[in-house]
Amino acid sequence: MNQGIVVIGIGLLLIVVGIVAGVVGRLAARKVRVMTATKTSRLGDLLPSFEAVREELGGSSSEMHQTVELKGHVACDAPVVGELSKQTAAVVHTRVSREVEVLQRTRDKNGRTQERWVRSTEHVHSNEVEAPFFLDDGTGRVRIRPAGANLDLTEVVDRFEQPTTVEQSSGSISLGSFSFSFSTTLGSGKRTIGYRFQESILPLNAELYVLGELSDTGDGLAVRDSDRDDRPFIVSTKGEESLVRSGKSTAKWGKIGGLAAFGIGLVVTAVGAILLVLA
């Protein structure tokens, strides 16, 4: 392959990386701006106005919307139970993956066959369960509908087990009281290294930071994702200060890295074009 074409390809890849990094940085900066500009509200001050309008409408939804920043703790009347941890929580994400090695055969320039084992991951089980949960700030509580938010969950299980420890003769895997059936048999040229069990939860009574849209619609009063693209939706067990600090860092390095990659990409692409012309 012509060297110029290869160099141009590398340059274009760097330009794409620069654009992506810049976009990530701008999104992070926008989140920080909205967080710092939005004053923390108390539910005891917000909810009466929503409830009064609904009462005036005879119990119908008011269709009122307001961007809010709330701080409180997780409340849940009917929590779910983690498959692995057996902990009660408002949200549970469970993952099981199989680490395998695959035998790959290639031929070198002299026609000789070379073999090497390449490691990869196969996802064999995934389950996400969520109970209705609320933010309670001591003055009131409101339903949180987390669809569209990047939920900040707490990891409670992260274990790697050898196949001989968890594989059952019945064609299933088991860890403690958790088990499920699937084919553990591998074809030739493939071998199992082990299984990784992971589980993350939104703990009951955890401190909760929420930035979103408080709206009263047909499915009730709740904080949810906004239809506006410029309004971030954050549901996190991290405090506002930590989120702002992390967002500023992402915005800074996204901008620096994006400009650097984009600029280098332009130079590399130009060099590749010159090589292509001279070839």
N, C-alpha and C positions, 0 to 999 in steps of 0.2 A: 504494500500500500504506500502511496506517495506520502513522504514525510510531512509535506505541507498540509495535506488533508487531516492527518493525525493532530498536528499542532492546532489547526483551526478548530477541530472538535474539542480539544482541551480548553481552548479559549472560550468557545461558546458555552461549555459546561460551567466554567468559572463565572461567566456573565449571568447565567441562570441562577447559580448559587448566590451571587450578589443580590439579585433581584429578590429572591426568596428571603434572604437574611434581612434585607431592608424592609420588606413587608411585615415580617415578624417583629422587627424593632418598632415600626410605626404602630402596630396593633397594641404592643405592650405600653408604648407611650400614651396611647389614647386611653387605655384602662387606668393608668396612673392618674391622668388628668380628671377622668370622671370620678375616681375614688376620692381624690383630694378636694374636688369641687362640691361633692355631695355631702351634706351635713348628716350626721347620724340622727335618726329619728327614734322616738319612743312610740311603741304601738298604742299605748294609752292615749296618745295625742292624735294618732292617725285614724284609728278604727272608728271612733264615734261619728266622724263626718261621712264615712262610707256607709255605715249602718243607718244613719239618718236618711240619706238619699234613698237607700233600698226600702226603708219603711214608707217613705213618701210614695214610692212606686208600687206599694202594695206587696212587697216581698220580691219583686222582680229585680234582676241584676241592674245595677246602676250604670254599668259600662264605664265607670271612672277608672283612670289610669294615672299612676304617679311613680316616678323613679325614686326609689328609696334605698337608704343604707341602714341596715339593721344589725344589731349585735345582741346576742343572747345565748341560749343553749338549746340543744336538740331535745325535743319532746316527742314521744311516740306512744300511742295508746295500745297498739297491737304489733309489737316488734317481730322481726323475723329472726331466724337462728342460723348461724353460719354452719355450712356443711362440714367444714374441717375443724374450725375453732370451737364450735358449739356455743359461741358467744351470742347473746341477744343484741340486736342492732337495728337501726332504721334502714340501712342499706347494706347489702352483702354482695361482693363480687368474688367469685371463686374461679380459679383457673388451674388446670392440670395439663402439663405438657410433657412430651417424651423426648429426651435427648438421644439422638441416634447418630451412627456413623455409616456413611454410604461409601462403598468401594467404587472409586472412579478409575477408569482405564483410559490412558491417552497414549498417543504415539509421538515420539520425538522426531526430529528432522532426519534421523537415520533409520526410521521405521521400526525402532524398538518400542515394545509396549512397556509403559510405566504404570504402576499402580500406587494409589494413595487413598487413605481413609479421610473423608471430609465430614465434618460434624455439622449437624443441622437440628432444627427443633420442629417437632410436630405437635400441634395443639389437639389434645384428645378430649378435653372436657371444659366447658365454659358455662357458667350460670350466674345471672345477675337478678337478684330479687330486691324489691323495695317495698317497704311499708309506708302508708301515709305518715308523713312526719311534719312537725311544726317547729318554728322558732319561737321561743318563749323568752321575753326580756324582763319579766317580772311585772310589767304593766299590762300585758296581754300576750296573746299568742296568735300566730297566723300560719296557714298551710304553706309549705314550700313545695313547688312543683319543679323538680330539678332538670327536666328535659331541656337540653340545650346548654346546660352548664357543665364546666369541667370540674366534676366533683373531686374534692380533696379528701381522699379516704385514708384511713390508718391501716397499715399492713400489720396483720396479726399472725399470719402463717407464711413462712417461706422455708420449705424443707426440700432437700434433694435426697432421694432414696434410691438405693441400688435395686435392679430388677428382681433379684432373688428375695428381697425384703417385702415387696408389695405385689408381685405378680402371683395370681392364683391359678391352679391347674384347670379351673373351670372357664378360663378365658376372660378373666376380669382382674382388676387391681383393687387393692384394699389398703387403707391406712386408718388404723383404729376402727371406729364404727362406720367410717365412710367407705363406700365401695360402689363401683359401677362396672358394667360389662362392656367389653369391646375386644376386638381381636388383638391379642398380644403377639401373634405369630408374624414374623417378618420373612420376606423372601430372601433368596440368596443375594449376597453382596450387600447385606444390611445387618447391623447389629445394634442392640439397645444398650446405651450407656447408663441410663437411669431415668427417673421421673421427678419432675419438680412440681410440688404442690404449693399454691399461693392463694392467699385469701386476704381481702381488704374490706374494712367495714367503716360505716359511719356510726360511731359509738353513741349510745344513749347518754344524754346529759352533757355531751361534749360542747365546748365553747364553739359558737358558730357565727361566722361573718357572712352576711348576704348583701349583695348589691344587685338589684334587679327592678322589675316593674311590679308594683302592687296594683292589682287590677281586680275588678269585680265583674265577672262574666257569668255565663250560663252555668259553669261548673263551680261557681262559688268564689269567694274572696281568697286570693292567694298571691304569693310572689312568684313570678315566672319570667321566662325570657321575653324580651320585648321584640316587636316586629321591626323596630328600627335597627339598622346595621351598626349605627354609631353608639349603641347602648350595650355595654358588656353585661354579662350575667355571671356573677361569681357566687359560688356556694362553697365556703372553705372553713376548715377548722383552724386555719392559721389566722393570726390577728392582722388588722389593717396595716400596722406598721411593717410587719414582715412581708406582706403582699406588695406594698408600695416599694419597699427596698428591692425586692426581687424584680418587680416590673421595671424599675429604673435601670437596674443592671442589664436586663434583657434588651431594653430600648437602646442603651448606650452601646453595647457590644454588637447588637444587630445593625446599628447604623455604621459603626466603624468597620465591622467585618464585611457588611454589604458593599460599602464604598470601595474597600480594598479589593475584594474579589471582583467587583465589576470593573475597576480600573485595570487590574492585572489581566483580566479576561480580554479587555479591548486590546491591550498591548500584545498579548499572546496571539490573538486572532489576526492582528495586523502582520505579525512575524510569519504566521502560517501562510497568509495570502502572498507575502513576498516570496517565500520558499516555493509556493505553488507556481508562481509566475516564472521563477528562475529555473524550475525543474525542466 
